[in-house]
Amino acid sequence: MRLTVLLSLLMLSTTLVYGGSVGALSGDEASGVKWKNSTVKIAVSTTIDDSAPNIKNGSRIREALFRSILRWEAVADVRFITEYVERETTSTKGNSGDGISLITMSSLPEFVQLFGKSGSREAARTRVYFDKRGNIYEADIFLNPFALFSTDGSYGTFDLESVFTHELGHVLGLRHNHIPSSMMFDAVSENGPLGPLAPPRRDLLSADIAAVRSLYGTISEDGECCAAVSGRLLFTGKGTKAGVFVEEFETGRLIAVTESSTDGKFDIAGLSDGIYNLFWLRDGTFGYIDGYVDLTRTNGTIIETQRVRSFEPIYVPTFIGIYGILSESAVSLRKGEQYRVFFGGQDAAVESMTPLVRGPFITIDASTKQVENYGRGLFVTSFILKVDADAPSGAYSVMFISEDGRTGISLGAIDIR
Ligand SMILES: [Zn+2]
């Protein structure tokens, strides 16, 4: 089996977020910032052209951008107004920006410096400016002049449509999440060697839709949006943030994700009517919140304070794959088909763990499970997994459970299209 490890995490698409008068802030601190009137005027530099040496000739760049914009406009009350301009760079002065949002790719010294360390491994950066009230007034997207781009899925290039969609998410004020099939995952990956078997990820996941709706609401008036749930997790021990995840009760699909504050408070908005399970992930432990949340009858639910027990450290696979190729991206599977899927992690305990997926649409044949030791502490488990023909599209998590109570999870590892 060929072991291909695609890219390292966290490095690929860094967001630099600056506050207007308060100096530089990190992405985490920029939570909740948004455009005040939901309209984003954005200038697109003519430097982004397929005559650029790092963009594949014949790439349909403007179509890619257009479709990226439509994706966000289709699900939330936001509008982009674009115009093409000759300018190559922003005229930034200190941390206040110049008021013009620009998408550009330039080899001017400032950009060579910006991307010099990451070389070709990083697709783009987005810089967001906002005022003290949290209103965004400028956001610039810089494509990396050292990275390779295309729009046809070419191996080893970044898909421009994925990159634009991800970076426009930042322009709208969205942060990264930890779901590998999400548009706002930490990293935009280069196209892998599987070609049409693993097309670039271009669609928004439920979690992306919930995130953008939590900021801007929706244009549809069907009453489906936007319910919220909030609560507080009481952990023993020192406070660190927890990831809080919303899973659809009936299907097991991952619907939304947020991060709690260090004292365990969380708030998830932008949800459709439905019945959900909530679970949390923190410092290598995870667990479900008791009961379920019914948002079909109320617009907002507050979960009473939950005391949270410590769990055994969990098994979190680092790599996921099909066709024998491992990567850090989710695997995209088609309805009505079955696959041998692979999970790789640094824990021999997986040998005694049983994999399962919640909900009725994905079944695992545990008798087909195999575990291989790849050396250097990497254990790869694989098994046959079948996707029901009626499975709703979206992200599903795979859990691992051992008889001695140890558990593991690979969040949103399966992306059904
Ligand atoms: Zn990013």
Residues whose N, C-alpha, C, O or C-beta is under 5 A from the ligand:
A	BS01	ZN	S13 T14 F185 D186
